[in-house]
Amino acid sequence: MKRIILIFILLQFNGCSKEVNMENNSSAPLTKHSFQDIWTEVNSDPLSTLPQDSISFGKLFTFSKNIILSDAQRTLVERNDIIKHFDKLAHPNGICLKGMWEIQTPNPYSGYFKNSTKALIIARASSAMSKTKRGEIRAFGLAGKIFPTSDEKKINAEHTANFFVIDDLGGTDAEHFTDVELTNEPKVTTTSEVLKNLLYALKVSKAFSDADKNPTIRQLYEVSELGEKEKSNIITPKWMKITAQKGQTVDTEDFRDEFALTNNKKIVFDIAVASKEIENKKDWKTIGTITFDSSVVSTTCDHRLHFHHPKWRDDLKYQ
């Protein structure tokens, strides 16, 4: 059973995707851009109906190429925010959000975890595998892209800082996205979805274990290093938790409709961090918020917006 759980972790948390054009690779130069450039691109091809893309075992490989391994390696090194069309194999259905990342509480961490930090953010809320509707087992995820500015038109000379949080790798029967807690080291429950997709997961497990290690946690150093010139004094939280504030539940069948931010509607999530445990419980401290004020379901959101995965490091300083 532990083997089954590990396989499913490797499938989901690494956010695997298949590139249609394999010219996207680590040698591609960083494209300098503004936040507005990226958000305009994400909005350039909105969809009037919610897509229902399904996972497919046949997308994982060909007779002549290990697509999954190539993809796993690319995800760790590609730093551009918009790339050529690709298929997201683990989280194919999502909705893109824009808003503001704000840290409002003193804390020991560096970069964009610092108190009084304010930054633009583009995120993608998604559900793993093919399930999107209430009553189905869904594993909710949020990938975030923090820009080193609060000015929408400023050209960024730095990379964006990317993070990934998920509620439960095995999925839950939670009725709403806003009901769950999402963390960078999510729990895993052995559900029917884990067992149903075991063969699919077997193919990708070896590829991601070859590309990187410790797949059960996604480190946060990109955020703690953003904007810092002196890298020797970086302090990074070990864990981060993103939770919707109470009173924002929208009762919809598809989770993407919960994020229909029209008529000046906003949705606010709390940011909590921790680096130690007390009596086997993480010592969470809420330090800020993410306020989303616009959303779109689009082809670019699902097939061109790219979130870089931080490669595992052993040299991080935790508080």
Secondary structure, DSSP 8 states (H G I E B T S, - for coil): -HHHHHHHHHHHHTT-EEESSTT--TTS----EEHHHHHHHHTSSB-SS-------GGGS--SS--HHHHHHHHHHH---SB-S-EEESSS-EEEEEEEEEEE-S--S--GGGSTT-EEEEEEEEEESTT--BTTS-B-EEEEEEE-S-S-TT-EE-S--EEEEEESBTT-B--S-GGGSEEESS-B----HHHHHTHHHHHHHHHHHHHH-S-TT----HHHHHTT-S-GGG----SEEEEEE-TT-----SBGGGGG---TT--EEEEEEEES-EETTEE--EEEEEEEEEEEE-BHHHHHTB--------S-----
